[in-house]
Amino acid sequence: MKKIITTIAIAIIALSINAQTPPEPNGGSNPGGGNNPVGGGAPVGSGIIVLLALGAAYGGKKIHEHKKQ
């Protein structure tokens, strides 16, 4: 019974949460007046490098553990 109540509570909470509205392109100014892309200027390239490095480290750990056995 406790699991059902918890599941229903989580479902209700998940359905009632609202996301923030997206920001206006170029800070709400004239669309042709700025050089920022829609969604901001978040650096994606360095994040990909970090994810690749973490994936390589995780793969190396798994290979090392497999060779130990």
C-alpha positions as CSV (number, residue, x, y, z in Angstrom):
1,M,0.0,0.0,0.0
2,K,2.9,2.3,0.8
3,K,4.4,1.8,-2.6
4,I,1.1,2.7,-4.4
5,I,0.7,5.9,-2.4
6,T,4.3,6.9,-3.1
7,T,4.0,6.1,-6.8
8,I,0.8,8.2,-7.0
9,A,2.4,11.1,-5.1
10,I,5.4,11.1,-7.4
11,A,3.2,11.0,-10.5
12,I,1.1,13.9,-9.3
13,I,4.2,15.9,-8.4
14,A,5.8,15.2,-11.7
15,L,2.7,16.2,-13.7
16,S,2.3,19.4,-11.7
17,I,5.8,20.8,-12.1
18,N,6.1,23.5,-14.8
19,A,9.3,24.4,-16.5
20,Q,10.5,28.0,-16.9
21,T,9.7,29.9,-20.0
22,P,12.6,30.1,-22.5
23,P,14.5,33.4,-22.7
24,E,13.8,35.8,-25.5
25,P,16.3,35.6,-28.4
26,N,19.1,38.1,-28.1
27,G,17.8,39.3,-24.7
28,G,14.5,40.5,-26.1
29,S,16.1,43.1,-28.3
30,N,15.8,43.4,-32.1
31,P,16.3,39.9,-33.6
32,G,18.9,41.2,-36.1
33,G,20.7,43.4,-33.5
34,G,22.7,40.8,-31.7
35,N,25.0,37.9,-32.4
36,N,23.8,35.5,-29.7
37,P,22.1,32.4,-30.9
38,V,18.6,31.5,-29.7
39,G,19.1,29.8,-26.3
40,G,22.2,31.7,-25.3
41,G,25.8,31.2,-26.0
42,A,26.5,28.1,-23.9
43,P,29.8,26.5,-24.7
44,V,29.0,22.9,-25.9
45,G,32.5,21.9,-27.2
46,S,34.2,21.7,-23.8
47,G,31.3,19.8,-22.3
48,I,31.7,17.1,-25.1
49,I,35.4,16.8,-24.3
50,V,34.6,16.3,-20.6
51,L,32.0,13.6,-21.4
52,L,34.4,11.8,-23.8
53,A,37.2,11.8,-21.1
54,L,34.8,10.5,-18.4
55,G,33.6,7.8,-20.8
56,A,37.1,6.8,-21.7
57,A,38.0,6.6,-18.0
58,Y,34.9,4.5,-17.2
59,G,35.7,2.2,-20.1
60,G,39.3,1.8,-18.9
61,K,38.1,1.0,-15.4
62,K,35.7,-1.7,-16.7
63,I,38.5,-3.2,-18.9
64,H,40.9,-3.2,-15.9
65,E,38.3,-4.9,-13.7
66,H,37.5,-7.5,-16.4
67,K,41.3,-8.4,-16.8
68,K,41.6,-8.8,-13.0
69,Q,39.1,-11.6,-13.0
